[in-house]
Structure formats: C-alpha cells, structure tokens
Amino acid sequence: MKRIEDRIRVLIAEKGMTLLQLAIKSNITEATLHAILNRNDAKYSQLDRIAKSLSVSVAYLTGESEIPTFNNVHEPQAGYVILKTEDVLDMQKQIIDLQKRLLSEQ
C-alpha cells in the first residue's frame, strides 16, 4: 500500500470519518479531495493539511515512511528559534553579569 489514496482511505476508515469530514477538517473542498484521491497528485500544502487532520506525517501519506507519526519531532513554527537549554542558561548568566557591571558603574 504505497498510494496516497490508499493510505488516506484506510486512515479515514480507522478514524470512522467520511471524505466530507476530512475535507472540512483539512480545509480542502470535497471536489479537491476527490481529485487528489483519483489522480494521486496534490500540492504539499494540501497533503500537509490532510496529514495533520489525520494525525500522521506527510511522509507516511506519500509512502516515504512506514511510520505514521513522529511523536518526538516537532517542526518549529515560523518566527521561532530552537535553543539548547545550556545556551539559554549561558545567555542568562551573561545578562546578569552585564547588569552587575552596569550597576557598579553608576
């Protein structure tokens, strides 16, 4: 089972959903969803919305992965930066040191 159509149909059956419910949940028209299923062709943004609605990864929908979800992998939201805890603590120490120097100069 490698086709997008097959995976989507199995997932909606497992979740007890209809194609219309999936279309509404993923903010895609029902006609577009049918076109995606019949042609096995979709834009990444559409696959991303469908995957999120079905709680799976796009890689799983496209057959690139046999693992439905990656629970420990989170893509950062636009405008956010992921920092290591050690880096944050180091920056906080630098801020405290700068504050101390500024206060001692007054």
DSSP file (Angstrom, degrees, kcal/mol; ACC not computed):
  #  RESIDUE AA STRUCTURE BP1 BP2  ACC     N-H-->O    O-->H-N    N-H-->O    O-->H-N    TCO  KAPPA ALPHA  PHI   PSI    X-CA   Y-CA   Z-CA
    1    1 A M              0   0    0      0, 0.0    62,-0.0     0, 0.0     0, 0.0   0.000 360.0 360.0 360.0  96.8    0.0    0.0    0.0
    2    2 A K        +     0   0    0     62,-0.0     2,-0.1    60,-0.0    62,-0.0   0.557 360.0 104.3-117.4 -15.9    2.0    3.0   -1.2
    3    3 A R     >  -     0   0    0      1,-0.1     4,-2.1    60,-0.1     5,-0.2  -0.434  69.8-132.3 -77.2 145.1   -0.5    5.2   -2.9
    4    4 A I  H  > S+     0   0    0      1,-0.2     4,-2.7     2,-0.2     5,-0.3   0.911 107.6  56.1 -56.6 -44.4   -1.7    8.3   -1.2
    5    5 A E  H  > S+     0   0    0      1,-0.2     4,-2.7     2,-0.2    -1,-0.2   0.922 107.1  48.4 -56.1 -47.5   -5.3    7.4   -1.9
    6    6 A D  H  > S+     0   0    0      1,-0.2     4,-2.4     2,-0.2    -1,-0.2   0.924 112.6  47.4 -61.3 -45.8   -5.0    4.0   -0.2
    7    7 A R  H  X S+     0   0    0     -4,-2.1     4,-2.5    54,-0.3    -1,-0.2   0.917 113.3  48.0 -64.6 -42.7   -3.4    5.5    2.9
    8    8 A I  H  X S+     0   0    0     -4,-2.7     4,-2.7     1,-0.2     5,-0.3   0.933 112.2  49.1 -63.6 -45.0   -6.0    8.2    3.2
    9    9 A R  H  X S+     0   0    0     -4,-2.7     4,-1.8    -5,-0.3    -1,-0.2   0.901 112.9  47.0 -63.5 -40.4   -8.9    5.8    2.7
   10   10 A V  H  X S+     0   0    0     -4,-2.4     4,-2.5    -5,-0.2    -1,-0.2   0.926 113.0  49.7 -65.5 -43.9   -7.5    3.4    5.4
   11   11 A L  H  X S+     0   0    0     -4,-2.5     4,-1.9     1,-0.2    -2,-0.2   0.900 110.9  47.6 -64.5 -41.7   -6.9    6.2    7.8
   12   12 A I  H  <>S+     0   0    0     -4,-2.7     5,-3.0     1,-0.2     4,-0.5   0.871 112.3  50.8 -69.4 -32.6  -10.3    7.7    7.5
   13   13 A A  H ><5S+     0   0    0     -4,-1.8     3,-0.9    -5,-0.3    -2,-0.2   0.922 109.9  50.0 -66.5 -42.7  -11.9    4.3    7.9
   14   14 A E  H 3<5S+     0   0    0     -4,-2.5    -2,-0.2     1,-0.2    -1,-0.2   0.845 114.8  44.1 -62.4 -34.1   -9.8    3.7   11.0
   15   15 A K  T 3<5S-     0   0    0     -4,-1.9    -1,-0.2    -5,-0.2    -2,-0.2   0.470 111.8-120.4 -90.9  -2.3  -10.9    7.0   12.4
   16   16 A G  T < 5 +     0   0    0     -3,-0.9    -3,-0.2    -4,-0.5     2,-0.2   0.833  65.6 140.7  68.0  32.1  -14.6    6.5   11.4
   17   17 A M      < -     0   0    0     -5,-3.0     2,-0.3    -6,-0.2    -1,-0.2  -0.559  45.8-134.8-101.4 166.9  -14.5    9.6    9.3
   18   18 A T     >  -     0   0    0     -2,-0.2     4,-2.2    -3,-0.1     5,-0.2  -0.743  30.2-109.0-110.2 166.7  -16.1   10.3    5.9
   19   19 A L  H  > S+     0   0    0     -2,-0.3     4,-2.7     1,-0.2     5,-0.2   0.888 121.3  54.2 -61.9 -37.8  -14.4   12.1    3.0
   20   20 A L  H  > S+     0   0    0      2,-0.2     4,-2.5     1,-0.2    -1,-0.2   0.921 107.6  49.3 -63.0 -43.7  -16.6   15.1    3.6
   21   21 A Q  H  > S+     0   0    0      1,-0.2     4,-2.7     2,-0.2    -1,-0.2   0.903 112.2  48.5 -62.1 -41.0  -15.5   15.3    7.3
   22   22 A L  H  X S+     0   0    0     -4,-2.2     4,-2.5     2,-0.2    -2,-0.2   0.917 110.2  51.8 -64.4 -42.5  -11.8   15.0    6.2
   23   23 A A  H  <>S+     0   0    0     -4,-2.7     5,-2.6     2,-0.2     4,-0.4   0.929 113.5  43.9 -59.4 -45.9  -12.4   17.8    3.6
   24   24 A I  H ><5S+     0   0    0     -4,-2.5     3,-1.0     1,-0.2    -2,-0.2   0.934 114.6  48.6 -65.6 -46.6  -13.9   20.1    6.2
   25   25 A K  H 3<5S+     0   0    0     -4,-2.7    -1,-0.2     1,-0.2    -2,-0.2   0.852 116.5  42.6 -63.6 -35.6  -11.3   19.3    8.9
   26   26 A S  T 3<5S-     0   0    0     -4,-2.5    -1,-0.2    -5,-0.2    -2,-0.2   0.402 109.7-121.6 -93.8   3.2   -8.4   19.8    6.5
   27   27 A N  T < 5S+     0   0    0     -3,-1.0     2,-0.4    -4,-0.4    -3,-0.2   0.902  70.3 127.9  58.2  44.2  -10.0   23.0    4.9
   28   28 A I      < -     0   0    0     -5,-2.6    -1,-0.2    -6,-0.2    -2,-0.2  -0.976  65.2-107.1-126.4 141.0  -10.0   21.5    1.4
   29   29 A T     >  -     0   0    0     -2,-0.4     4,-2.5     1,-0.1     5,-0.2  -0.325  25.3-121.1 -66.4 153.1  -13.0   21.3   -0.8
   30   30 A E  H  > S+     0   0    0      1,-0.2     4,-2.5     2,-0.2     5,-0.2   0.882 114.6  54.4 -61.6 -37.3  -14.6   17.9   -1.2
   31   31 A A  H  > S+     0   0    0      2,-0.2     4,-2.2     1,-0.2    -1,-0.2   0.906 108.8  48.0 -63.2 -41.6  -14.0   18.2   -5.0
   32   32 A T  H  > S+     0   0    0      2,-0.2     4,-2.6     1,-0.2    -2,-0.2   0.908 110.5  51.8 -65.4 -41.5  -10.3   18.9   -4.5
   33   33 A L  H  X S+     0   0    0     -4,-2.5     4,-2.3     1,-0.2    -2,-0.2   0.917 109.9  48.8 -61.7 -42.8  -10.1   16.0   -2.1
   34   34 A H  H  X S+     0   0    0     -4,-2.5     4,-2.6     1,-0.2     5,-0.2   0.899 110.7  51.3 -62.5 -39.8  -11.7   13.7   -4.6
   35   35 A A  H  X S+     0   0    0     -4,-2.2     4,-2.4     2,-0.2     6,-0.4   0.905 109.5  50.2 -64.0 -40.7   -9.3   15.0   -7.3
   36   36 A I  H  X>S+     0   0    0     -4,-2.6     4,-1.5     1,-0.2     5,-0.7   0.925 114.2  44.9 -61.8 -44.1   -6.3   14.3   -5.0
   37   37 A L  H  <5S+     0   0    0     -4,-2.3    -2,-0.2     1,-0.2   -32,-0.2   0.880 116.8  44.2 -69.5 -38.3   -7.5   10.7   -4.4
   38   38 A N  H  <5S+     0   0    0     -4,-2.6    -2,-0.2    -5,-0.2    -1,-0.2   0.836 124.0  32.7 -78.3 -32.5   -8.3   10.0   -8.0
   39   39 A R  H  <5S-     0   0    0     -4,-2.4    -2,-0.2    -5,-0.2    -1,-0.2   0.565  93.7-135.4 -99.7 -10.0   -5.2   11.4   -9.6
   40   40 A N  T  <5 +     0   0    0     -4,-1.5     2,-0.4    -5,-0.3    -3,-0.2   0.896  69.5 117.1  55.4  40.0   -2.8   10.6   -6.7
   41   41 A D      < +     0   0    0     -5,-0.7     2,-0.3    -6,-0.4    -1,-0.2  -0.989  32.9 150.2-143.3 126.5   -1.5   14.1   -7.1
   42   42 A A        -     0   0    0     -2,-0.4     2,-0.2    -3,-0.1    -9,-0.0  -0.986  44.9-100.1-152.4 160.0   -1.6   17.0   -4.7
   43   43 A K     >  -     0   0    0     -2,-0.3     4,-2.3     1,-0.1     3,-0.3  -0.502  37.6-117.5 -75.6 152.7    0.3   20.1   -3.6
   44   44 A Y  H  > S+     0   0    0      1,-0.2     4,-2.9     2,-0.2     5,-0.2   0.905 115.1  56.6 -58.8 -41.5    2.4   19.7   -0.5
   45   45 A S  H  > S+     0   0    0      1,-0.2     4,-1.8     2,-0.2    -1,-0.2   0.870 108.1  47.9 -60.9 -35.8    0.3   22.3    1.4
   46   46 A Q  H  > S+     0   0    0     -3,-0.3     4,-2.4     2,-0.2    -1,-0.2   0.921 112.4  48.1 -69.4 -43.8   -2.8   20.2    0.8
   47   47 A L  H  X S+     0   0    0     -4,-2.3     4,-3.1     1,-0.2    -2,-0.2   0.881 109.4  54.4 -62.9 -37.5   -1.0   17.0    1.9
   48   48 A D  H  X S+     0   0    0     -4,-2.9     4,-2.4     2,-0.2    -1,-0.2   0.920 109.9  45.8 -63.1 -44.0    0.2   18.7    5.0
   49   49 A R  H  X S+     0   0    0     -4,-1.8     4,-2.1     2,-0.2    -2,-0.2   0.902 114.8  47.7 -66.1 -40.7   -3.3   19.8    5.9
   50   50 A I  H  X S+     0   0    0     -4,-2.4     4,-1.6     2,-0.2    -2,-0.2   0.936 112.1  49.8 -64.6 -45.9   -4.7   16.3    5.3
   51   51 A A  H  X>S+     0   0    0     -4,-3.1     5,-2.5     1,-0.2     4,-0.5   0.921 111.2  48.3 -60.1 -45.5   -1.9   14.7    7.2
   52   52 A K  H ><5S+     0   0    0     -4,-2.4     3,-0.8     1,-0.2    -1,-0.2   0.892 109.9  52.9 -62.7 -38.8   -2.4   17.0   10.2
   53   53 A S  H 3<5S+     0   0    0     -4,-2.1    -1,-0.2     1,-0.2    -2,-0.2   0.810 115.0  41.2 -65.8 -29.0   -6.2   16.3   10.1
   54   54 A L  H 3<5S-     0   0    0     -4,-1.6    -1,-0.2    -3,-0.2    -2,-0.2   0.375 112.1-120.4 -98.7   2.5   -5.4   12.5   10.2
   55   55 A S  T <<5S+     0   0    0     -3,-0.8     2,-0.3    -4,-0.5    -3,-0.2   0.884  75.2 110.7  58.8  43.5   -2.6   12.9   12.8
   56   56 A V  S   <S-     0   0    0     -5,-2.5    13,-0.2    -6,-0.1    -1,-0.2  -0.835  70.5 -97.1-132.8 173.3    0.1   11.4   10.6
   57   57 A S     >  -     0   0    0     11,-2.8     4,-1.8    -2,-0.3     3,-0.2  -0.571  25.7-122.3 -89.4 157.3    3.1   12.7    8.8
   58   58 A V  H  > S+     0   0    0      1,-0.2     4,-2.4     2,-0.2     6,-0.2   0.875 114.1  60.9 -62.7 -37.1    3.2   13.7    5.1
   59   59 A A  H  4>S+     0   0    0      1,-0.2     5,-1.8     2,-0.2     6,-1.5   0.864 104.0  49.2 -59.3 -36.5    6.0   11.2    4.6
   60   60 A Y  H >45S+     0   0    0      8,-0.3     3,-0.9     4,-0.2    -1,-0.2   0.925 109.6  51.0 -68.9 -43.9    3.6    8.5    5.7
   61   61 A L  H 3<5S+     0   0    0     -4,-1.8   -54,-0.3     1,-0.2    -2,-0.2   0.892 112.6  46.1 -60.1 -39.3    0.8    9.6    3.4
   62   62 A T  T 3<5S-     0   0    0     -4,-2.4    -1,-0.2    -5,-0.1    -2,-0.2   0.523 115.2-113.7 -84.3  -4.6    3.2    9.7    0.4
   63   63 A G  T < 5S+     0   0    0     -3,-0.9    -3,-0.2    -4,-0.5    -4,-0.1   0.562  84.7 119.6  85.6   7.4    4.6    6.2    1.2
   64   64 A E  S   <S+     0   0    0     -5,-1.8     2,-0.3    -6,-0.2    -4,-0.2   0.658  79.4  31.1 -77.9 -15.4    8.1    7.6    2.1
   65   65 A S        -     0   0    0     -6,-1.5    -2,-0.2    -7,-0.1    -1,-0.1  -0.993  57.3-155.5-141.6 146.4    7.8    6.2    5.6
   66   66 A E  S    S+     0   0    0     -2,-0.3    -1,-0.1    -3,-0.1    -6,-0.1   0.441  77.8  92.3 -95.6  -3.2    6.0    3.3    7.2
   67   67 A I        -     0   0    0      1,-0.2   -10,-0.2   -11,-0.0    -7,-0.1  -0.833  67.3-154.7 -93.3 116.5    5.9    5.1   10.5
   68   68 A P  S    S+     0   0    0      0, 0.0   -11,-2.8     0, 0.0     2,-0.3   0.886  70.9  14.3 -61.1 -41.8    2.6    7.0   10.7
   69   69 A T        -     0   0    0    -13,-0.2     2,-0.5    -9,-0.1     3,-0.1  -0.928  55.4-144.5-135.6 158.7    3.8    9.7   13.1
   70   70 A F    >   +     0   0    0     -2,-0.3     3,-1.3     3,-0.2   -14,-0.0  -0.826  23.0 178.6-118.9  87.6    6.9   11.1   14.6
   71   71 A N  T 3  S+     0   0    0     -2,-0.5    -1,-0.1     1,-0.3     0, 0.0   0.788  78.0  47.3 -65.1 -29.5    5.9   12.0   18.1
   72   72 A N  T 3  S+     0   0    0     -3,-0.1     2,-0.5     1,-0.0    -1,-0.3   0.403  97.3  81.4 -96.1   4.9    9.3   13.3   19.2
   73   73 A V    <   +     0   0    0     -3,-1.3     2,-0.5     2,-0.0    -3,-0.2  -0.946  54.0 176.4-113.5 122.4    9.9   15.5   16.2
   74   74 A H        -     0   0    0     -2,-0.5    -3,-0.0     3,-0.0     3,-0.0  -0.989  24.2-137.9-126.1 127.4    8.3   18.9   16.1
   75   75 A E        -     0   0    0     -2,-0.5     2,-0.0     1,-0.1    -2,-0.0  -0.682  31.5-114.9 -80.6 133.1    8.8   21.4   13.4
   76   76 A P        -     0   0    0      0, 0.0     2,-0.1     0, 0.0     3,-0.1  -0.350  29.3-110.8 -67.6 147.9    9.3   24.9   14.8
   77   77 A Q    >   -     0   0    0      1,-0.1     3,-1.9     2,-0.1    -3,-0.0  -0.426  47.2 -83.5 -72.2 152.7    6.7   27.5   13.9
   78   78 A A  T 3  S+     0   0    0      1,-0.3    -1,-0.1    -2,-0.1     3,-0.1  -0.329 118.1  25.9 -57.5 135.1    7.7   30.3   11.6
   79   79 A G  T 3  S+     0   0    0      1,-0.3     2,-0.3    -3,-0.1    -1,-0.3   0.425 100.2 107.5  91.3  -1.2    9.4   33.0   13.5
   80   80 A Y    <   -     0   0    0     -3,-1.9     2,-0.4     2,-0.0    -1,-0.3  -0.816  52.3-154.1-111.2 151.9   10.6   30.8   16.4
   81   81 A V        -     0   0    0     -2,-0.3     2,-0.6    -3,-0.1    -4,-0.0  -0.973  12.2-136.6-124.0 138.0   14.1   29.6   17.1
   82   82 A I        -     0   0    0     -2,-0.4     2,-0.3    -6,-0.0    -2,-0.0  -0.845  26.7-176.0 -96.3 125.9   15.0   26.4   19.0
   83   83 A L        -     0   0    0     -2,-0.6     2,-0.2     3,-0.0    -2,-0.0  -0.906  27.4-113.1-121.1 148.6   17.8   26.8   21.5
   84   84 A K     >  -     0   0    0     -2,-0.3     4,-1.9     1,-0.1     3,-0.2  -0.500  28.1-120.6 -73.6 148.9   19.6   24.3   23.7
   85   85 A T  H  > S+     0   0    0      1,-0.2     4,-2.6     2,-0.2     5,-0.2   0.889 113.5  55.8 -57.5 -41.6   19.0   24.7   27.4
   86   86 A E  H  > S+     0   0    0      1,-0.2     4,-2.2     2,-0.2    -1,-0.2   0.887 106.4  50.6 -61.1 -39.1   22.7   25.2   28.0
   87   87 A D  H  > S+     0   0    0     -3,-0.2     4,-2.3     2,-0.2    -1,-0.2   0.895 110.1  49.5 -65.6 -40.6   22.8   28.1   25.6
   88   88 A V  H  X S+     0   0    0     -4,-1.9     4,-2.3     2,-0.2    -2,-0.2   0.926 111.8  48.4 -64.4 -44.6   19.8   29.8   27.2
   89   89 A L  H  X S+     0   0    0     -4,-2.6     4,-2.2     1,-0.2    -2,-0.2   0.892 110.6  51.5 -63.0 -39.3   21.4   29.5   30.7
   90   90 A D  H  X S+     0   0    0     -4,-2.2     4,-2.1    -5,-0.2    -1,-0.2   0.912 109.9  49.1 -63.6 -42.6   24.7   30.8   29.3
   91   91 A M  H  X S+     0   0    0     -4,-2.3     4,-2.2     1,-0.2    -2,-0.2   0.893 109.5  52.3 -64.3 -39.0   22.9   33.9   27.9
   92   92 A Q  H  X S+     0   0    0     -4,-2.3     4,-2.3     1,-0.2    -1,-0.2   0.902 108.7  50.4 -63.5 -40.7   21.1   34.5   31.2
   93   93 A K  H  X S+     0   0    0     -4,-2.2     4,-2.4     1,-0.2    -1,-0.2   0.905 109.6  50.9 -63.2 -40.9   24.4   34.4   33.0
   94   94 A Q  H  X S+     0   0    0     -4,-2.1     4,-2.4     2,-0.2    -2,-0.2   0.892 109.6  50.5 -64.0 -39.3   25.9   36.9   30.5
   95   95 A I  H  X S+     0   0    0     -4,-2.2     4,-2.5     2,-0.2    -2,-0.2   0.916 110.5  49.2 -64.2 -43.4   22.9   39.2   31.1
   96   96 A I  H  X S+     0   0    0     -4,-2.3     4,-2.4     2,-0.2    -2,-0.2   0.915 111.0  50.1 -62.6 -43.2   23.3   39.0   34.8
   97   97 A D  H  X S+     0   0    0     -4,-2.4     4,-2.2     1,-0.2    -2,-0.2   0.908 111.4  48.6 -61.6 -42.4   27.0   39.8   34.5
   98   98 A L  H  X S+     0   0    0     -4,-2.4     4,-2.5     2,-0.2    -2,-0.2   0.902 110.6  51.0 -64.6 -40.8   26.2   42.8   32.3
   99   99 A Q  H  X S+     0   0    0     -4,-2.5     4,-2.4     2,-0.2    -2,-0.2   0.908 109.5  50.7 -62.0 -42.1   23.6   44.1   34.7
  100  100 A K  H  X S+     0   0    0     -4,-2.4     4,-2.2     1,-0.2    -1,-0.2   0.914 111.2  48.1 -62.1 -43.2   26.0   43.8   37.6
  101  101 A R  H  X S+     0   0    0     -4,-2.2     4,-1.4     1,-0.2    -2,-0.2   0.910 111.5  50.1 -65.2 -41.6   28.7   45.8   35.7
  102  102 A L  H  X S+     0   0    0     -4,-2.5     4,-0.7     1,-0.2    -1,-0.2   0.906 112.1  47.5 -63.2 -41.4   26.1   48.5   34.7
  103  103 A L  H >< S+     0   0    0     -4,-2.4     3,-0.6     1,-0.2    -1,-0.2   0.860 109.7  52.5 -68.1 -35.0   25.0   48.8   38.3
  104  104 A S  H 3< S+     0   0    0     -4,-2.2    -1,-0.2     1,-0.2    -2,-0.2   0.767 104.6  57.2 -73.1 -24.0   28.6   49.0   39.6
  105  105 A E  H 3<        0   0    0     -4,-1.4    -1,-0.2     1,-0.2    -2,-0.2   0.672 360.0 360.0 -78.3 -17.3   29.4   51.8   37.2
  106  106 A Q    <<        0   0    0     -4,-0.7    -1,-0.2    -3,-0.6    -2,-0.1   0.476 360.0 360.0 -80.5 360.0   26.6   54.0   38.5
